[in-house]
Every structure is written in structure tokens, then in C-alpha cells.
Amino acid sequence: MSKTQTKPGSTLDRLRGWFADRGWRPHGFQEESWALHAAGKSGLILVPTGSGKTYAAFLGPLAELADAGANPSGLSILYISPLRALSRDIEQALRAPIEALGLPLTVESRTGDTSSTIRSRQRRSLPNVLVTTPESLCLLLTQEGASKRFSDLQAVIVDEWHELLSSKRGTQVELALARLRRFAPGVRSWALSATIANAPEAAATLVGTDAEPAIVRAPIDRPVIVESLRPANIRRFPWAGHMGLSMLDEVLAYLDPSKPTLLFTNTRSQAEKWFHAIAIKRPQWEGRIALHHGSIDREERERVELGVKAGDIGIVVCTSSLDLGVDFAPVERVVQIGSPKGVARIMQRAGRARHRPGESCEITCVPTNALELLEIAAVREAIDAGAVEPRDPVNQPLDVLAQHMVTVALGGGFLADELFDEVRTAWSFRDLSRESFDWTLLLVTQGGTILNAYERFHKVELVDGVYRVPNKRVAQLHRLNVGTITGPSTIEMRFVQGRSLGHIEDSFVGRLREGQHFTFAGQVLRFVGVQADVALVRRGTKRTNLTPIWGGTRLPISESLSRAVRKSLEDSAHAVETGEADGLPIELEAFLPVVAAQSRRSVVPAADEVLFELFSSRDGYRLLAYPFEGRLVHSGIAALLSLRFGRITPATFTTTFNDYGFELLCPEPFPFVEHLTPELFSRENLVEDALESVNTAELARLQFREVARVSGLVFQGYPGSRNRAAGKHLQASSGLIYDVLCEFDPENLLLGQARREVLENQFEQGRLAAALDRIASSRFRIVEIEKPSPLALPLIIERIGSQTMSSEDVESRLARMQAEMQAEV
Amino acid sequence: MSVAIGDISVTLAGHELRLMPERAVYWPAKRWLLVADTHWGKCQTFRDAGSALPVGPLLADLDRLRAAAMRVEAERVVVLGDLVHGRSSLAGCIDGLVQQWRATLPCELALVPGNHDRVVTRHRGLELLTRWGIELLPPRLDIDGLRLSHEPPIIASELTICGHVHPAVRMQGRGESMKLPCFWHDTEYNSFVLPAFSSFVDGARVRISPGDSQWATAGSRVVRVAGPSEAV
């Protein structure tokens, strides 16, 4: 990589000197980024965490600013991070070179945590370099003088772009950037991202439609190594289930509090269970192990984070809450309990261990059931092949546009034509029709399109030809509700004596009885009651297995990983067939007895085959299939097949699905074989059939929660101050509002948006279509089985589990079925 | 008049009451129609705050109230509190709409005031009640052995018919569930709580004790969903 041509004594040269003083040398990708910035380019820097990405993006703009000589009086560089908890660390990192070179530049943060003193000072004048979050940036954009305050902006840096990209927060950043480009026409933008499959699209989404983005790739100098713990006895290892406590002994043997470890789980209840189990088995580790997940009180989480940084806490059981964030220098080991779910996810988690340039990073995966052995082998293969997932931006979310319109109307106002052109420079809105734009404008100006139906609604109004927000209270409520993060409906949980434990789903609290024991935040608690919107608890005295089950769909395994899993299965089938296990990954070797059982009871499908099993039992007649496409796609295919089968021969089906396959259960004999044709999997009328096949209305009603919140129909305020912010008179659930709109304004485009989001979120529509094509062109292997195969068992168990049987019943039944199968060997 | 399809007649403390799917109770002995928590103007309060909600729910609620009164040929409609939603709900078209509607309601109309009604029971708010032809009753009305109030009693006494709580039940079906407004006979406090009449109010799930009864309003029917079999 060629160095940027700079005069000796230039700031970049001095920065190189500063690097040298600290024993560093600029990486090639850093030099490349600086040169591109100096050449006026914007773009995307793809680089793993902890490799000096911040300086790759920051030092170019900094050097330019310093070289310009003049003392800038206002904001020049904006740094957007999705995590406000990180702002302090980033601020320090940005300040270091400024102080080292003695540059007269100020650096400050502006997040939800910023004190009111600093905020009011910033209202008068912004620092030269500002670290902020997407939400706080939007709040700045609501200020009357926004255009002036941003007019000197030279560069915007967006951190963790891969995280923001595929969410409405990303869309909000896109629209904010479009705004900033109007305020400061020469402004350049740089995003930092982990490796993703669709880098060009990610870059385009950042820079908008009016620029050609550059893409800088850092060579991967930290290979990710996937290790695993395997059950001592595969014969007794469960074939279904997700908690994984049967691996507790193996994990305990591996853990060592003197080697700081992050133990990732897939759900919050799994984290609670694991923390509890470890605490009971290793009482001597008290104080050295901690629990960290999104529902736990923020102060406690910060205490844990500091404890890890300081090296006081040796083991943290955590969830995605620690996927991003503070640099945990002391962490030596990363453990993943349960399905890896995705390739990028495992790479991200592996990267949380100590950063030393050039060193590999390791992650130890622990399967919770036998089939996850396949996934572990598959994720390693996918990482080696560089098969990470894409992150798709959200397409034209009108709720985000509606919020943005009010923001812009507050921040100096807008003209409709100008704003339309500006919004269309944002990648996600590049195809926005004038019709949809005008509809959204009506939403914020008149409430809706129906004449007189929205009496006295004036959110945004035309004042002297400019759209503005004249009403003070509307303005205040909008500012309190800026943002697109929609949490589940939770209430605070506190000890009667006062200390807060965190937030917990309403629905869980609703099921608790007075005096009932449960575990939360790693402690056994006794429920006292709900008072003034706070759930009160005391320390519990009994042991309990009850843990909150948090809402939200389980993450499906990704497309990239699914593909690798199919390949791993084929490899192990080949090994069983030939008796040649040489060169097989160790997890697949452990998995071979399961494959053998599968081929004994049924067949193991080849990569170009789809296996269908027919199985009849007391409960009815089953069709089981294993496309290995992830649970959402399977739920879609199952619903679609029920509908299409039913059209040929009317029948009622119950469906069950998991990440590997699905089953259709019919109480009566059904001619499955006769009807199993490739046409059944046709993608013709896919959308119509998908909408017809599920209770779309109910799902859309749920999805409307987010749409209503983002578009400003319901008021959330800030988490924790929700009720104060909204005021007592502004309480209505989004479901209620959905019902009202369906009845009185059925053409409302926000309803349509909720339905579209259902198709995407519930079925991964695009992936579903691709999966259908693949199945239709595969060879069908239809096998009648006498007893459940290892692939069938998890589905059958899942169905039993979803019925009213207690979990003990399910577990004992599973153990019995499995024992039977092993007895055959 | 016979009980129409969809209504359920119950006898509580010797009083015959007819539970109606319109979310109302008819008291045949007095020919009174009892409803609670109409929250008129709530959508306006939302619109004022910048939430784009249509006027429709208020119009539909007014129609439903009139239809219920006419169906049983009530002599008087008594609203058991929270007639209006709040100060901001009184601005705009509501005054005109209610006046128009009142002219078509062929019976008396009275209010047992609730916590939201302070804006119509004081000062200039009283003029609104006069314009709307609504008689203001005391917050606790003892009549013919029944007590009418907005809030449920704090200690059990004679049977109290009230609102305030917006009770609802969650019905679980196969793979779906829905929340339905319900009537609730709370035996602990000897109260009979009406569902919120307003269609723009979220129902609250209530903790019922053994011996309590609940009746859900589902479309055009009232359905008994909880309670001892001998209660009715």
C-alpha cells in the first residue's frame, strides 16, 4: 500500500511519528483509508474489531482538519456508535492523538447519558469532534438551528455499520446522513464494519445514491479457530433440547476463573439457568462469576463490565448483550453454549477475546444436543471458506420516514419537493414513489388521507410555505420518542428495600403468584406483588427451576450456516457408508453413531436430495422433511404445504418446525406420497399463499408494535421513564391502535407495512423462495419409517413439549425413546 | 321483553341484571342501562399529542350506546364514571358530535362521575353536561339496595356496580389468543365490575378469586368464561 503523499511535517506524518513512538506502524488498510479520504472519497472499511479500525477512519479527517490550520469553531467530525456505553472509550481513543500532537481541538460525547450541563453547553456550541449515537444525532437534528451547526462538518464516521445496517436504526442513520449532506455539501462518510457478504451494498447504503463508495479491506490477520467440547458419551447425549445442562460437567471441567472467560448463551433464560447451575456446583467461585444480559439493571451490567476489565471477574455468563461493546482486554477464552446460529455471529463472539495483532482468536463451542455437533463442524468450515452472511438494509420503512419528517420539520423545517429529492438519495428510499412520500406527508400533517376523519390533527403544519412543528407539546413528545428501538413491554423489578434488579417482561410478571419463587439476575427471588408499575421482590429462600421465558422469536440458523450443515451431514454420511472417518472433523466423528442410527431407521439424504419421512403413530399420520433451512423458513414451508395439500384433499394439519426441518401431522390418514410433487413447492403465488396460510392478522397486529412506535402513534419515551413521558392520558397499546386503524382507516399504509414486515420477519421471504426452488429441483427421497429417526425425534419431542405436558414428562419420554434406539445397535 | 339472543341474565343479591354484548348492563327493575368508562374524546387527546388516530371510534361508540339503549327500551342511561377522557379530549368536534347524538337518544342520560370526569363536574365543564343533557349524580348512589359508583369499593358492603378497572380476559385457542372485555363479579368485595364501554381502551387482566365469575363480551354474544357453576 502506498503512503499518502504528504509534505514532511504534515499532520499525517506527525501521526505516523506518534504511531512509531508507541511502537506501532500504520497498517496498509489505515494508510489506504487516509489516502482515500484525502482524495475526497467516502466508503466502507471492512476490518475485524480491535485491529485499529477507529484510527483508519478517524486520522484522515483529523489530519485534514489540522492541516487546514485555522481553529475550527464548530463541529467538524462526527463519530456515530450504536452503543452509548462505548462513547467514553471512543472519546478517549479519539482524544489520544489530538493530545499527543497538541492540536487545539475539542472532543465530547453526546448520548442519552450526557449530563444536562454538558447538553446545554452543547446547545450553544458543539465540540470539534462529537461522539454520539443514531438517536442522539436525530435529536440534534430536531434543533432549530441544525443547518448552521452542521454546516462545517467534514466527516462522519459510523462504527459497527454491520450492526446498524439491517435495522431501522440503520435507515434512520441513512436519512440523517442525507440531511447532513444537504447541510454540509462536501461532507464525507466512512463506515466501519465487520466482514459481511454484501459489502458493496453496505457501502452504497452509507454514501447514498449520489456517490461512488470506496471499499477498504483489511487482510484478516486473526484467523478464528473453532474448538468444541464434546459429550463423554454420545449414546447418552440428548438428541433434542436447547438448554444444554447435560454438558455442565464438561464445561465446569473446562472453566477456570483465573483465565477470564465469556460464556455466551443463545437466550436470556438459558443464561440464567447456566449461571445458576454453575453457582450451585462451584460455590467457591462466588464473586468471580457474573451474569450479564439485556434485562439486567444497567448499573449492575456496568459493574460486571468494569469487573471484567479490571480482571476481578473471571467468568461471565452472557447473551448477545456482550456481542458488541467495551474492549475486554483480559478476556482469554470465549465459550459458546448451543447452536452457533450464524457464521458472522461466531466470528464476532470469538473476537471478544484478547486482541493481539496477528494472533488467532479461539472460540469453544458446546453442543446442547447431538445435531448441534453438525452445526459446530459446519460453522468451522464456513468460517474457513469465508462464507459470512449478508446484512440487508430495510426497504422503504415509511414509519421511519414519518419520524424523520417530524424531525426535519422541527430542525428548521422543509419544503416537500426538496425533502423528497433528499430522501431519495438515501439508498433504502432510492425507489420511493412520490405517492408514498405524499401519503407519509399527509400522515404527519393531517393524520391520514380520509377527509375530516382526523379532526384537529396538526403535528406538522405549513407555516409561511415551510413545513414546521408549531406545537410545543408535540415537539417535546417527539423529542422524547425519537428512535427506532422497540423493546418488549417490560416493567422494572426491585427489591422491596429499593435496589433495582432490571426489567422483566409484563407477561412473565402477570403469571407470577404472590410468594412464588423464581430466578432472575442470577438470584433466587420471591414475588411480592406489583405496585405503581414496579414488580417488588424479596430474596428467596427456596430452590427453584422457574426462570423467566422472554418473548421474541428464536433466531434461526443463517443461510450460510444451513448450507454448511447440509454439507457436514453429507460428509458424515459418506464416512458411515465407506467406513472411512479419516480427516473428518472431530465433532462429526462424535456424530457418526447418530448418522448410523439415521441410516438404519431411515436414510441420510445426499446434498442434492430432500428427505421426506412418513411416520404413523397413536397421535396421527406424519410427514417429516429436512430442508435444513432454518426455523423461520421451515415454518413458512410447513404452513404453505398445509394450505396446498388441503386444497387438493381437505384435511387439518398441525405443524411443528425447528432449524433442521418440519413436520405435518394429520389425525386421519393422508395421501402424502401421492401429492408430493415439485409443483407443491412452486413459488408461484408465494406471497398470496403465505399470507393465506398463517394468521397474518394476528402477526401483523404484533408487528405493528414497532411500526406504531416508530411512526409516532404510540409514545414510549425513554425506557424507564415511559409512563412519565407519555403521561397518563396517552396510554393505548399498539394492538388497540392497529384494530382502530383496520376498522376506520383500512387503507392506512402503515398497516400494509406491518404485513410486509411479517412476511419478511416471520418467513424470511426471500430465503423461503430460494429454499422452495432448491427443494423443487432436488431429488425427493420418500421413506416410510417404523420408529422415529434421529432427525425426526427433535420435531416429535418439540410437539409433545408444546402441549400441556410438564417438562419432566417430555424429558423422561425422550430418554426412553432414545434408549430404545440405542438398544438396536 | 324477553332476553335477546346474545344477552345473559344473571341474578345477583336478588337483583336481576341483563349482561349485554354491547358492554352494557340492563337493570329491568328500574329500566336503566348501565355502562362505564366511555372515555369520550380519547382519540382527540392522542391527536393533540401528534398521534394520528381517526375520529371513528367515538362515532362508533356513540352509535353502539344508542343502539343498546333502544334495543332494551331503557328509560335512562347511567354512565358509571369516566365519561370523558380528559381536558384535551373536550376540544374540537366532540361537543358538536355529542350534542347531535344526544338529540337522537330517546331517553334520560346521567353520570356517576369518575376520576377522569373532574373536567366536566367543575366550573365551565358543567355547562357541557347541561348542553349534553346529562344529569350529574353523586359519586356514590345507593338505590333500591344497589350501590352505583365509578371505582370498586375498598371494603365489601352491599352489591356495588362499578367500572374503572376495564376488566378483560384472555382466551386461549389453538395457536392464538385474544383479549376480550368482560364483566366481573368480584365476590371478595361484593362488586360487579363492568367492562370499559370505550372501544379505544385496553382491557386489564384481573386476578380472580375462587367464587368469582366472569362473562366475556365476544362480538354479538356474552359468554360465561369463569365462575362456579351454581352462581347463576
Interface residues (C-beta under 8 A of the other chain):
Chain A: V406 L443 V444 G447 G448 I450 N452 A453 Y454 E455 R456 F457 K459 N471 R473 V474 L477 H478 G510 N695 E698 G712 L713 V714 F715 G727 H729 L730 Q731 A732 S733 G735 L736 I737 V740 L741 E743 F744 D745
Chain B: K42 C43 Q44 T45 F46 R47 D48 A49 G50 S51 A52 L53 P54 V55 G56 P57 A60 H85 G86 S88 S89 A91 G92 C93 G175 E176 S199 F200 V201 D202 R205
